[in-house]
Amino acid sequence: MTTVLITGTSSGYGLETARHFHARGWSVVATMRTPRAGLLSPEVRLLPLDVTDPASIAAAVAAAGPIDVLVNNAGIGVAGAFEATPMDHVRRVFETNTFGVMAMTRAVIPQMRMRGAGVIVNVTSSATLAPMPLVAAYTASKQAIEGFTGSLAHELGAFGVRAKLVEPGYGPTTRFTANSGDVVADLIPPAYAAFAEPIFAAFARPAATTTERDVAEAVWRAATDGSDRLRYPAGPDAVALARAS
Protein backbone atom coordinates (compact mmCIF):
# COMPACT_ATOMS: atom_id res chain seq x y z
CA MET A 1 0.00 0.00 0.00
CA THR A 2 1.28 3.46 -0.90
CA THR A 3 2.06 5.67 2.11
CA VAL A 4 1.69 9.45 2.34
CA LEU A 5 2.86 11.53 5.29
CA ILE A 6 1.08 14.87 5.59
CA THR A 7 2.11 17.67 7.94
CA GLY A 8 -0.33 20.09 9.55
CA THR A 9 -3.45 17.91 9.49
CA SER A 10 -5.25 19.33 12.53
CA SER A 11 -7.56 21.42 10.33
CA GLY A 12 -8.09 23.00 6.93
CA TYR A 13 -6.17 21.88 3.88
CA GLY A 14 -4.13 19.26 5.71
CA LEU A 15 -7.14 17.59 7.31
CA GLU A 16 -9.07 17.46 4.03
CA THR A 17 -6.01 16.16 2.19
CA ALA A 18 -5.60 13.34 4.71
CA ARG A 19 -9.26 12.39 4.22
CA HIS A 20 -8.88 12.59 0.43
CA PHE A 21 -5.95 10.16 0.31
CA HIS A 22 -7.50 7.79 2.83
CA ALA A 23 -10.71 7.61 0.78
CA ARG A 24 -8.61 6.47 -2.17
CA GLY A 25 -7.08 3.57 -0.29
CA TRP A 26 -3.72 5.02 0.66
CA SER A 27 -1.95 4.45 3.95
CA VAL A 28 -2.09 7.90 5.51
CA VAL A 29 0.22 9.18 8.24
CA ALA A 30 -1.39 12.38 9.52
CA THR A 31 0.81 14.58 11.67
CA MET A 32 0.23 17.58 13.89
CA ARG A 33 1.85 19.10 16.94
CA THR A 34 -0.75 17.61 19.30
CA PRO A 35 -2.70 14.68 17.81
CA ARG A 36 -6.43 14.69 18.57
CA ALA A 37 -8.50 11.53 18.39
CA GLY A 38 -11.67 11.62 16.33
CA LEU A 39 -10.44 13.95 13.59
CA LEU A 40 -9.86 11.14 11.12
CA SER A 41 -10.73 7.52 10.56
CA PRO A 42 -9.21 5.10 13.10
CA GLU A 43 -7.36 3.56 10.14
CA VAL A 44 -5.34 6.76 9.68
CA ARG A 45 -2.17 6.84 11.74
CA LEU A 46 -1.80 10.00 13.84
CA LEU A 47 1.70 11.05 14.85
CA PRO A 48 2.95 14.05 16.82
CA LEU A 49 5.21 16.29 14.76
CA ASP A 50 6.65 19.76 15.23
CA VAL A 51 8.41 20.67 11.99
CA THR A 52 10.63 23.15 13.83
CA ASP A 53 12.03 20.43 16.15
CA PRO A 54 14.71 18.12 14.65
CA ALA A 55 14.09 15.39 17.24
CA SER A 56 10.35 15.46 16.54
CA ILE A 57 10.99 15.20 12.80
CA ALA A 58 13.35 12.24 13.22
CA ALA A 59 10.90 10.41 15.48
CA ALA A 60 7.93 10.92 13.15
CA VAL A 61 9.79 9.86 10.01
CA ALA A 62 11.12 6.75 11.77
CA ALA A 63 7.67 5.83 13.09
CA ALA A 64 6.03 6.35 9.71
CA GLY A 65 8.14 3.72 7.99
CA PRO A 66 8.76 3.91 4.22
CA ILE A 67 7.21 7.13 2.86
CA ASP A 68 6.18 7.26 -0.80
CA VAL A 69 4.81 10.81 -0.75
CA LEU A 70 5.58 13.67 1.63
CA VAL A 71 3.10 16.55 1.72
CA ASN A 72 4.56 19.62 3.44
CA ASN A 73 1.37 21.45 4.37
CA ALA A 74 2.07 22.79 7.90
CA GLY A 75 2.29 26.57 7.96
CA ILE A 76 1.68 29.70 9.98
CA GLY A 77 1.20 33.32 9.05
CA VAL A 78 1.25 36.89 10.17
CA ALA A 79 -0.82 39.72 8.70
CA GLY A 80 0.06 43.37 9.05
CA ALA A 81 2.38 46.12 7.95
CA PHE A 82 5.90 44.78 7.65
CA GLU A 83 7.21 47.93 9.33
CA ALA A 84 5.27 46.99 12.48
CA THR A 85 6.01 43.26 12.42
CA PRO A 86 8.67 42.33 15.01
CA MET A 87 11.53 40.32 13.58
CA ASP A 88 10.96 37.50 16.06
CA HIS A 89 7.51 37.04 14.47
CA VAL A 90 9.11 37.00 11.02
CA ARG A 91 11.64 34.40 12.15
CA ARG A 92 8.90 32.18 13.58
CA VAL A 93 7.03 32.28 10.28
CA PHE A 94 10.19 31.27 8.42
CA GLU A 95 11.00 28.55 10.95
CA THR A 96 7.76 26.76 10.10
CA ASN A 97 6.99 27.75 6.51
CA THR A 98 10.52 27.62 5.12
CA PHE A 99 13.00 25.85 7.37
CA GLY A 100 10.40 23.35 8.58
CA VAL A 101 9.65 22.36 4.99
CA MET A 102 13.36 22.06 4.23
CA ALA A 103 13.98 19.96 7.33
CA MET A 104 11.12 17.57 6.55
CA THR A 105 12.29 17.29 2.96
CA ARG A 106 15.85 16.51 3.98
CA ALA A 107 14.58 13.84 6.38
CA VAL A 108 12.84 11.83 3.64
CA ILE A 109 15.21 12.35 0.71
CA PRO A 110 17.65 9.52 1.61
CA GLN A 111 14.98 6.79 1.65
CA MET A 112 13.37 8.06 -1.56
CA ARG A 113 16.71 8.41 -3.33
CA MET A 114 17.77 4.88 -2.37
CA ARG A 115 14.45 3.46 -3.63
CA GLY A 116 14.64 5.55 -6.80
CA ALA A 117 11.09 6.78 -6.31
CA GLY A 118 9.04 9.24 -4.30
CA VAL A 119 7.20 12.55 -4.46
CA ILE A 120 7.60 15.65 -2.30
CA VAL A 121 4.65 18.05 -2.49
CA ASN A 122 5.14 21.49 -0.98
CA VAL A 123 2.05 23.62 -0.35
CA THR A 124 2.73 27.33 -0.85
CA SER A 125 0.24 30.06 -1.81
CA SER A 126 -1.15 32.00 -4.74
CA ALA A 127 0.47 35.00 -3.04
CA THR A 128 3.66 33.76 -4.69
CA LEU A 129 2.00 34.28 -8.08
CA ALA A 130 0.66 37.75 -7.28
CA PRO A 131 2.04 39.15 -4.01
CA MET A 132 -0.49 40.95 -1.82
CA PRO A 133 0.06 43.81 0.62
CA LEU A 134 0.17 43.30 4.39
CA VAL A 135 1.48 39.73 4.20
CA ALA A 136 5.08 40.41 3.19
CA ALA A 137 6.74 38.05 5.67
CA TYR A 138 4.31 35.23 4.90
CA THR A 139 4.74 35.69 1.15
CA ALA A 140 8.52 35.75 1.46
CA SER A 141 8.51 32.49 3.44
CA LYS A 142 6.39 30.79 0.78
CA GLN A 143 8.28 32.32 -2.15
CA ALA A 144 11.48 30.82 -0.76
CA ILE A 145 9.86 27.38 -1.00
CA GLU A 146 8.89 28.04 -4.61
CA GLY A 147 12.54 28.51 -5.55
CA PHE A 148 13.66 25.68 -3.29
CA THR A 149 11.22 23.23 -4.87
CA GLY A 150 12.05 24.23 -8.43
CA SER A 151 15.73 23.66 -7.80
CA LEU A 152 15.05 20.43 -5.91
CA ALA A 153 13.02 19.07 -8.82
CA HIS A 154 16.15 19.21 -10.99
CA GLU A 155 18.41 17.91 -8.23
CA LEU A 156 16.29 14.88 -7.32
CA GLY A 157 14.90 14.10 -10.76
CA ALA A 158 18.08 12.22 -11.64
CA PHE A 159 17.20 9.77 -8.82
CA GLY A 160 13.57 9.24 -9.80
CA VAL A 161 12.25 11.53 -7.06
CA ARG A 162 9.82 14.31 -8.03
CA ALA A 163 9.30 17.64 -6.24
CA LYS A 164 6.02 19.51 -6.72
CA LEU A 165 4.30 22.75 -5.72
CA VAL A 166 0.62 23.23 -4.85
CA GLU A 167 -0.42 26.89 -4.83
CA PRO A 168 -3.77 27.43 -3.08
CA GLY A 169 -5.85 30.47 -3.84
CA TYR A 170 -7.78 32.48 -1.27
CA GLY A 171 -10.89 31.07 0.36
CA PRO A 172 -13.44 32.22 2.94
CA THR A 173 -11.92 29.89 5.54
CA THR A 174 -8.34 30.99 4.83
CA ARG A 175 -6.64 32.77 7.71
CA PHE A 176 -3.00 33.75 7.49
CA THR A 177 -2.75 33.27 11.25
CA ALA A 178 -4.89 30.14 11.63
CA ASN A 179 -2.07 28.13 13.18
CA SER A 180 0.21 30.94 14.25
CA GLY A 181 0.30 30.29 18.00
CA ASP A 182 1.57 33.49 19.54
CA VAL A 183 2.45 35.16 16.25
CA VAL A 184 0.48 38.39 16.37
CA ALA A 185 -1.94 39.16 13.54
CA ASP A 186 -3.22 42.44 12.09
CA LEU A 187 -0.22 44.55 13.03
CA ILE A 188 -1.59 47.80 11.67
CA PRO A 189 -0.15 51.04 13.07
CA PRO A 190 -2.29 54.18 12.69
CA ALA A 191 -0.37 55.39 9.63
CA TYR A 192 -1.53 52.27 7.74
CA ALA A 193 -5.16 52.21 8.91
CA ALA A 194 -6.71 53.89 5.87
CA PHE A 195 -4.61 51.79 3.50
CA ALA A 196 -5.36 48.53 5.29
CA GLU A 197 -9.12 48.87 5.78
CA PRO A 198 -10.23 48.15 2.17
CA ILE A 199 -7.64 45.40 1.83
CA PHE A 200 -8.90 43.48 4.86
CA ALA A 201 -12.46 44.08 3.67
CA ALA A 202 -11.52 42.44 0.36
CA PHE A 203 -9.91 39.54 2.22
CA ALA A 204 -13.23 39.00 4.01
CA ARG A 205 -15.20 38.97 0.73
CA PRO A 206 -12.99 37.33 -1.91
CA ALA A 207 -14.22 37.51 -5.50
CA ALA A 208 -13.24 33.87 -6.05
CA THR A 209 -12.91 31.24 -3.38
CA THR A 210 -10.70 28.21 -2.95
CA THR A 211 -12.12 25.31 -0.97
CA GLU A 212 -10.29 22.76 1.10
CA ARG A 213 -11.43 20.18 -1.44
CA ASP A 214 -9.76 22.19 -4.24
CA VAL A 215 -6.45 21.98 -2.42
CA ALA A 216 -6.79 18.30 -1.54
CA GLU A 217 -7.50 17.47 -5.18
CA ALA A 218 -4.51 19.52 -6.35
CA VAL A 219 -2.25 17.71 -3.88
CA TRP A 220 -3.63 14.39 -5.14
CA ARG A 221 -2.87 15.35 -8.76
CA ALA A 222 0.62 16.45 -7.84
CA ALA A 223 1.30 13.22 -6.00
CA THR A 224 -0.09 10.86 -8.60
CA ASP A 225 0.15 12.20 -12.14
CA GLY A 226 3.66 10.79 -12.70
CA SER A 227 4.79 13.76 -14.79
CA ASP A 228 7.56 16.31 -14.36
CA ARG A 229 5.05 19.15 -14.01
CA LEU A 230 6.11 21.46 -11.18
CA ARG A 231 3.16 23.74 -10.30
CA TYR A 232 -0.46 22.90 -9.45
CA PRO A 233 -2.58 25.97 -8.71
CA ALA A 234 -5.62 25.17 -6.54
CA GLY A 235 -8.84 27.12 -6.78
CA PRO A 236 -10.25 29.45 -9.46
CA ASP A 237 -8.28 32.53 -8.47
CA ALA A 238 -4.99 30.64 -8.32
CA VAL A 239 -5.63 29.07 -11.73
CA ALA A 240 -6.39 32.48 -13.23
CA LEU A 241 -3.24 33.99 -11.71
CA ALA A 242 -1.12 31.09 -12.98
CA ARG A 243 -2.45 31.56 -16.51
CA ALA A 244 -1.77 35.28 -16.40
CA SER A 245 1.77 34.96 -15.04
N, C-alpha and C positions, 0 to 999 in steps of 0.2 A: 504494500500500500504506500502511496506517495505521501510524504510528510511535509507540511508547511508549518513554520514557526512564525507567528505574527506578534509584533510588539504593540503595546498600547491598546489592549482589547477590552478595557473596562467600560467603554462607551463608544458611541459614534462610529466613525469609519472602521476602526479596528474590530469592534464587536460585530458589526454587520459583515465584515469580510470573513471573520471566523465562522459565522453561521453559513455564509455562502459556500465556503470550501467544504465544510462538514456536510452540507446538503448534497454535495456532489461526490461524496464517498471518500474524501481525503482523510488522512490522519492529521488532525489539527492540534498543534501545541499553542495554546493561547496564553500570552504572558501579560502581566501587569504588576505594578509595584506591590499591591496588596490583593491577592486573589480573593474573589467573592463567589461563594457557591450560589448556584441558581441562575447565573447569567447565561450559561450555555448548557447544551446537552451534557449529561453525565459522561458521554463517550468522548468528549473533548477534554484533553489534558490541560489543566490550569497550572502554570508555574509562576512563582514570584520572579520578577526581573526589574531591576533598576538599571537602565542603559547608561547611567553615569557612574556605575560602580563596577570596576573590573572583576571583582570576586563574584558579584551577582551574575554578570554576563557568563563567566566561566562555568558557574554552577548550572545555569539554565541550559546552556548549550550542551553540557555533558549529560544532563538529565533527559534532554530531548532525544538523544540518539541521532542517527543519521538524518540530516536535514536536506530535503530536496529543493525547497524554496524558502527563502527568508524574505519576509515582508517587514520592512522598517517603517512602521506607521507611527510609533510613539512621538509625540511632539508637544511643545508648549509655546505660548505666545505672549506678547506684550503689545498693547495698543496705546499710542500716545505720541506726542511730539518727541522726536529723538533728543532734542536739546534738554528735555526734562527727564529723560530716562536714565536713571543711575547706571553706571557701567557694571555694577554687580548684577543688575537685572539682565543686561545685555549678555554678560558672560553665562548666566544660567540658561538663557535661551539657546546659546550656542552649545553649551554642554550637552543638552538633550538633542536638539534638532540637527546638529552638525557632528560633534565629536561622538555622541551616542550612536549615531548611524554608522560612523566610521569604525567605532569599536566593535559593534555587532557584526559588521561586514568582515572585518579582519578575523573575528572569531570563527566564522564559518568557511572562509576561503580555503584553508588547508584541506578540509574533508571534501569539498566540492572539486577542488583542483585534482586531488588524488583519484577521485572517481571519474573525472573527465566529464562531469555533468553537474548542473545546478543552475538556479535562477535567483538573483537578488533583486528585489523590487523595492525601490525607495519612493516613498510618498512625499511629494513636495507641495506645490501650490500653484494655482494659476497666477498668483502675484509675481511669480518668476517670469511669466509671459508678458505681463503688463503691470509693472510695479505700482502700488497704490500709496497714497500719503498716509502718514500716521502709523505705519507698520514697518518702519525702515529696518529695525533690528531683526524682526521676524523674517522679512523678505531676504535680508542678507544671509541669514542662517540657512534658508531653503535654497537660495541661489548657489551657495557654496556646494550643496549636495547635487545640484544640476551639473556643475562642472566636474565634480568628483565622479559622478556616475557615468558621464560621457567618457571620461578618461579610462575609468575602470572597465567599461565595455570593451575597449580596445585591448587593454592589458590582460583581461581574463578570457577573451574570446579565443585566444590561441589554445586554451586548455578546455574548451567546451563549456565554459561557464558564461552565462549571459547576465548582464546588468541592465535594469530597466527603470524608467521613471513613470510614475503616475502623478498627474497634475490636477488635483481637484479644483473645481470652480467654487463659487461662493453660494452657500445655501442658507436657508432661514435658521437652521440649527447650528451653523458654524459660529464658533466663538474663538477668537485668537487666544483667549486666556482660559479656555475650558479646563485645561489640565495644568495650569501654571503654578499651582501651589501658592507660594507667597510672592510670586512675581506680580507686581502691581499693574493694574490695567488703567486705561483712560488717563494717562498722565498729560493733562492739558492745562498748561499755565494760562493765565488770563490773556496774554498776548495772542494766543492761538484760538481762543474761544470762538470767535466769529468764523474763522476758517474751518474749524473742526465741526461745528454744528451741522451743516448740510452734509458733510461726509459721513458722519455717524448716522444721520437720518437715512442716507442712501444705503448704508450697511444694513439697517433694520428693514428696508424694503427693497431687496435686490430685484432688478428687472428680470433676471433669469436665475433659477435656483438649481443647485446641485444636491441630489439626495444621497443618503448613505448607500443606497442600492447602486446608484451610478458609480460610486467609487469602488464598491466591492466588485462590480462587474468589470471595471477597468483593471483592477488588480488581477482578477481571474484571467482576463485576456493577456495581460503582460506575462503572467506566470506560465501560460499554456500554449501560446500561439506558435512557439518553436522558431520564430523568426529573429532576425537581428534588429528589428525595429527598436528604437530607444524610448520614444515618448508616447504616452497614452493619456491624453487629456480626458477628464471625467466631468461630465455635466455640460449643458448647452453653452454656457458662457465660456468655459475653458476650451471647448471645441472651436467656438468662433474666434477666440483669441489666437489659438494655435494656427488656424487657417490664415489669419491676417498677419501673423508674424513671419 
